[in-house]
Amino acid sequence: MENTKITYKDAGVDIDAGNTFVQMIKPLVKATSRPEVLADIGGFGGLFSLNMGKYKHPVLVSGTDGVGTKLKLAFLADKHDTIGIDLVAMCVNDIIVQGAEPLFFLDYLATAKLDPAKGASIVKGISEGCVQAGCALIGGETAEMPGFYSGDEYDLAGFAVGVVEREKIIDGSSITVGNHLIGLSSSGLHSNGYSLARKVILERMGLGIHQEIPGLGRTVAEELLTPTRIYVRSVMNLLRDFNISGLAHITGGGLVENVPRVLPHGCKAVIRKGSWEIPEIFKVIQDGGNIEESEMFRAFNCGIGMVLIVPEREAEDVMIRLSGLNETAYHIGEVVKCDPGKECVELV
C-alpha cells in the first residue's frame, strides 16, 4: 500500500475553489435581496422573515424543478450565463399559477469539478431570473462530485417558495362554462422537449451548435438557449385588478396535458390552433423530424407559455392590460361543457 499523503483536492474536491466561488457570487446574490431577507449567504440555512402584517391567512406555496437536457446545449455552446434564468422560470412560473407571489429561491449545483468562473456565470443567470421574478436568492448548495459527473458537465435544480392569501388561492374551482382562454406567448421552447429537439436538429438534421438554422437566421445555440419567459410580474399585476379563474404553466405535456390540470369536472377547453402565431422553430422541428401535429402539441409549448382562464366580461380588458405590460397575448379559446369521460381539451 502506498504511503504518500493525499488531500481532498487530490481526490477531486477543491475546497479553496469552493470558497473562491462563494466570494464571486456574493454580489450576484445581494442584487436579488428583499427587505425580508435577514442574512447573507454562507449560513447553514437562509433566513426570511415573512411580513405577517400583509396577510390575514397566508399560505406558503412551493415548487421545484430543473432545466432538463437543455443543459446539454449549454455544454456544447460553452454558454452558461442564461441557463439559470431557465431554472428560476421553471419554478416561479409553477407557483404563480396558484396566485402566489414568489418570495425566495434556492439552487443546487452539482458538478464533477468546480470551475469558479463557470459557476459564477451560472449564478449570474439565476440572479437575473430572481430579479425578473422579484424573489430573493437566499441560499443554495454547490456539490463537487468527482467520478459521478463526466468532464465539465453539471446539473441544476431549483426551489421556490411563495405566498398567497388563503381566500385568493387559484385552484380552478371558479372556472365556468363560457370563460375565455388567453395565451401568453413563449420565447421559444422554454425548457421542455429538448430531448426530441436535440434528436431532430443535432442528429437528424445534422446541424452543429454554432450553425445557422435554415430559415431562422439564428444559430442552434442562439435559438435553443433563449431563456424561458418569466411571467410573474405580468400575472401579479393582473391579479390585483381582475378575476383570474385559472392559470396553467405550459411545460412538459404542452397545452393538451397542462390546461386540464386546472379544469373542474364538467368543463372542457376548446383551443383554436390558428389563433396564435407559432414560432418558426417549432415548424423546423416538426418538418425536420416528420413529427405528427398531435405529438408536437404534447412535447412542446408550441408558442404559448402560460394560459389564463378569465370570465368573458373581463377578457377584453385583460387583453388590453397585457398589451400595456408588453405581453404578446392571444384569445385562444373558450371553456365549454364536457360530458363525463370525455377529453378535457379539444384542439380545433
Residue pairs with C-beta under 8 A, 6 or more apart in sequence:
8 14
8 15
9 15
9 16
11 146
12 112
12 113
12 144
12 146
12 147
13 144
13 146
14 113
14 114
14 144
17 114
17 115
17 116
17 144
18 114
18 142
18 144
20 116
21 114
21 116
21 119
21 120
21 142
22 41
22 42
24 116
24 117
24 119
24 120
25 41
25 119
25 120
25 123
25 127
26 40
26 41
28 120
28 123
28 124
28 126
28 127
28 137
29 40
29 41
29 123
29 127
29 137
29 138
30 40
31 127
31 131
32 105
32 127
32 130
32 131
32 135
32 136
32 137
33 136
34 103
34 104
34 134
34 135
34 136
36 48
36 49
36 50
36 51
36 103
36 136
37 46
37 47
37 48
37 104
37 136
37 138
38 47
38 48
38 49
39 46
39 47
41 137
41 138
41 139
41 140
43 139
45 139
46 104
46 106
46 138
46 139
47 138
48 103
48 104
48 136
48 138
48 161
50 58
50 103
50 163
52 58
55 163
55 165
56 165
56 166
57 165
57 166
57 167
58 163
58 164
58 165
58 166
59 100
59 163
59 164
59 165
59 166
59 169
60 161
60 162
60 163
61 95
61 98
61 100
61 161
61 162
61 163
61 164
62 95
62 159
62 160
62 161
62 162
63 91
63 92
63 94
63 95
63 159
63 160
64 91
64 157
64 158
64 159
64 160
65 87
65 90
65 91
65 94
65 157
65 158
66 87
66 90
66 155
66 156
66 157
66 158
67 83
67 86
67 87
67 90
67 156
67 191
68 191
68 192
68 194
68 195
69 194
69 195
69 198
70 83
70 86
70 189
70 191
70 194
70 224
70 225
71 83
71 153
71 154
71 155
71 156
72 194
72 198
73 194
73 198
73 209
73 220
73 221
73 224
73 225
74 80
74 83
74 225
75 152
75 153
76 209
76 221
77 209
77 210
77 221
77 225
79 221
79 225
80 118
80 121
80 122
80 125
81 121
81 122
81 124
81 125
82 125
82 128
82 225
82 226
82 227
83 122
83 125
83 156
83 225
84 107
84 122
84 123
84 124
84 125
84 126
84 127
84 128
84 129
84 156
85 125
85 126
85 128
85 129
85 132
85 227
85 228
85 230
86 125
86 129
86 190
86 191
86 227
86 228
87 107
87 125
87 126
87 129
87 156
87 157
87 158
88 105
88 126
88 129
88 130
88 132
88 133
88 135
88 158
88 160
88 230
89 129
89 133
89 190
89 191
89 227
89 228
89 229
89 230
90 158
90 190
90 191
90 228
90 251
91 102
91 105
91 158
91 159
91 160
92 102
92 105
92 129
92 133
92 135
92 160
92 162
92 230
92 232
93 228
93 229
93 230
93 231
93 232
93 249
93 251
93 305
93 306
94 160
94 249
94 251
95 102
95 160
95 161
95 162
96 102
96 162
96 231
96 232
96 235
96 236
96 247
96 249
97 170
97 247
97 248
97 249
97 262
97 306
98 164
98 169
98 170
98 171
98 247
99 164
99 168
99 169
99 170
99 239
99 244
99 247
100 162
100 163
100 164
101 134
101 162
101 163
101 164
101 232
101 236
102 133
102 134
102 135
102 160
102 161
102 162
102 232
103 135
103 136
103 161
103 162
103 163
104 135
104 136
104 137
104 138
104 160
104 161
105 126
105 129
105 130
105 133
105 135
105 136
105 137
105 138
105 158
105 159
105 160
105 161
106 137
106 138
106 139
106 140
106 141
106 158
106 159
107 123
107 126
107 137
107 140
107 141
107 156
107 157
107 158
107 159
108 140
108 141
108 143
108 156
108 157
108 158
108 159
109 119
109 122
109 123
109 140
109 141
109 142
109 143
109 154
109 155
109 156
110 142
110 143
110 145
110 148
110 149
110 154
110 155
110 156
111 119
111 142
111 143
111 144
111 145
111 149
111 152
111 153
111 154
111 155
112 144
112 145
112 146
112 147
112 148
112 149
112 150
112 151
112 152
112 153
112 154
113 144
113 146
113 152
114 142
114 144
115 152
118 152
119 142
122 154
122 156
123 137
125 227
126 137
126 158
127 137
129 227
129 230
130 136
130 137
132 230
132 232
132 233
133 160
133 230
133 232
133 233
134 232
134 233
134 236
135 160
135 162
135 232
149 155
164 170
168 239
170 244
170 245
170 246
170 247
171 262
172 245
172 246
172 261
172 262
172 263
172 264
172 309
173 264
174 243
174 245
174 246
175 245
175 246
175 262
175 263
175 264
175 267
175 309
175 335
176 245
176 267
176 311
176 335
177 266
177 267
177 335
177 336
177 337
178 311
178 312
178 334
178 335
179 245
179 246
179 309
179 310
179 311
179 312
179 334
179 335
180 309
180 310
180 311
180 312
180 315
180 331
180 333
180 334
180 335
181 259
181 269
181 271
181 307
181 308
181 309
181 331
181 332
181 333
181 334
181 335
182 307
182 308
182 309
182 310
182 315
182 318
182 319
182 322
182 329
182 330
182 331
182 332
183 275
183 276
183 303
183 304
183 306
183 307
183 308
183 329
183 330
183 332
184 229
184 231
184 234
184 304
184 305
184 306
184 307
184 308
184 322
184 327
184 328
184 329
185 229
185 276
185 277
185 303
185 304
185 305
185 327
185 328
185 329
185 330
186 228
186 229
186 250
186 279
186 301
186 303
186 304
186 305
187 226
187 227
187 228
187 229
187 305
188 223
188 224
188 226
188 279
188 281
189 197
189 224
189 226
189 281
189 282
189 300
189 301
190 228
190 229
190 251
190 301
190 305
191 228
191 251
192 251
192 252
192 299
192 300
192 301
193 252
193 299
193 300
194 224
196 285
196 289
196 291
196 299
196 300
197 224
197 285
197 300
199 289
200 285
200 288
200 289
200 291
201 207
201 213
201 220
201 224
201 284
201 285
201 288
202 208
202 209
202 220
204 288
204 289
205 288
207 213
207 220
208 220
209 219
209 220
209 221
210 219
210 220
210 221
211 219
211 220
212 218
212 219
213 219
213 220
213 223
213 281
213 284
214 284
215 280
215 284
216 223
216 280
216 281
216 284
223 281
224 281
228 305
229 305
229 306
231 305
231 306
233 325
234 322
234 325
234 327
235 244
235 247
235 306
235 308
237 321
237 325
238 244
238 308
238 318
238 321
238 322
241 321
242 310
242 314
242 317
242 318
242 321
243 310
243 311
243 314
244 308
244 309
244 310
245 309
245 310
245 311
246 262
246 263
246 308
246 309
247 262
247 306
247 307
247 308
247 309
248 258
248 259
248 261
248 262
248 306
248 307
248 309
249 258
249 305
249 306
250 258
250 259
250 301
250 304
250 305
250 306
250 307
251 258
251 301
252 299
253 298
254 296
254 297
254 298
254 299
254 300
254 301
254 302
255 271
255 297
255 301
255 302
255 304
255 307
255 345
255 347
256 297
256 298
256 345
256 347
257 298
258 307
259 269
259 271
259 307
259 344
259 345
260 269
260 344
260 345
262 309
263 269
263 335
263 338
263 344
265 340
266 337
266 338
266 340
267 335
267 336
267 337
267 338
267 344
268 335
268 336
268 337
268 338
268 342
268 343
268 344
268 345
268 346
269 309
269 333
269 334
269 335
269 336
269 344
269 345
269 346
270 333
270 334
270 335
270 336
270 346
270 348
271 332
271 333
271 345
271 346
271 347
271 348
272 332
272 333
272 348
273 347
273 348
275 330
275 331
275 332
275 333
276 303
276 304
276 330
276 332
277 303
277 330
278 302
278 303
279 303
282 296
282 300
282 302
282 303
285 291
285 296
285 300
286 293
286 296
291 299
296 302
297 347
304 330
304 332
307 332
308 318
309 335
310 318
315 331
318 329
319 329
319 331
322 329
323 329
338 344
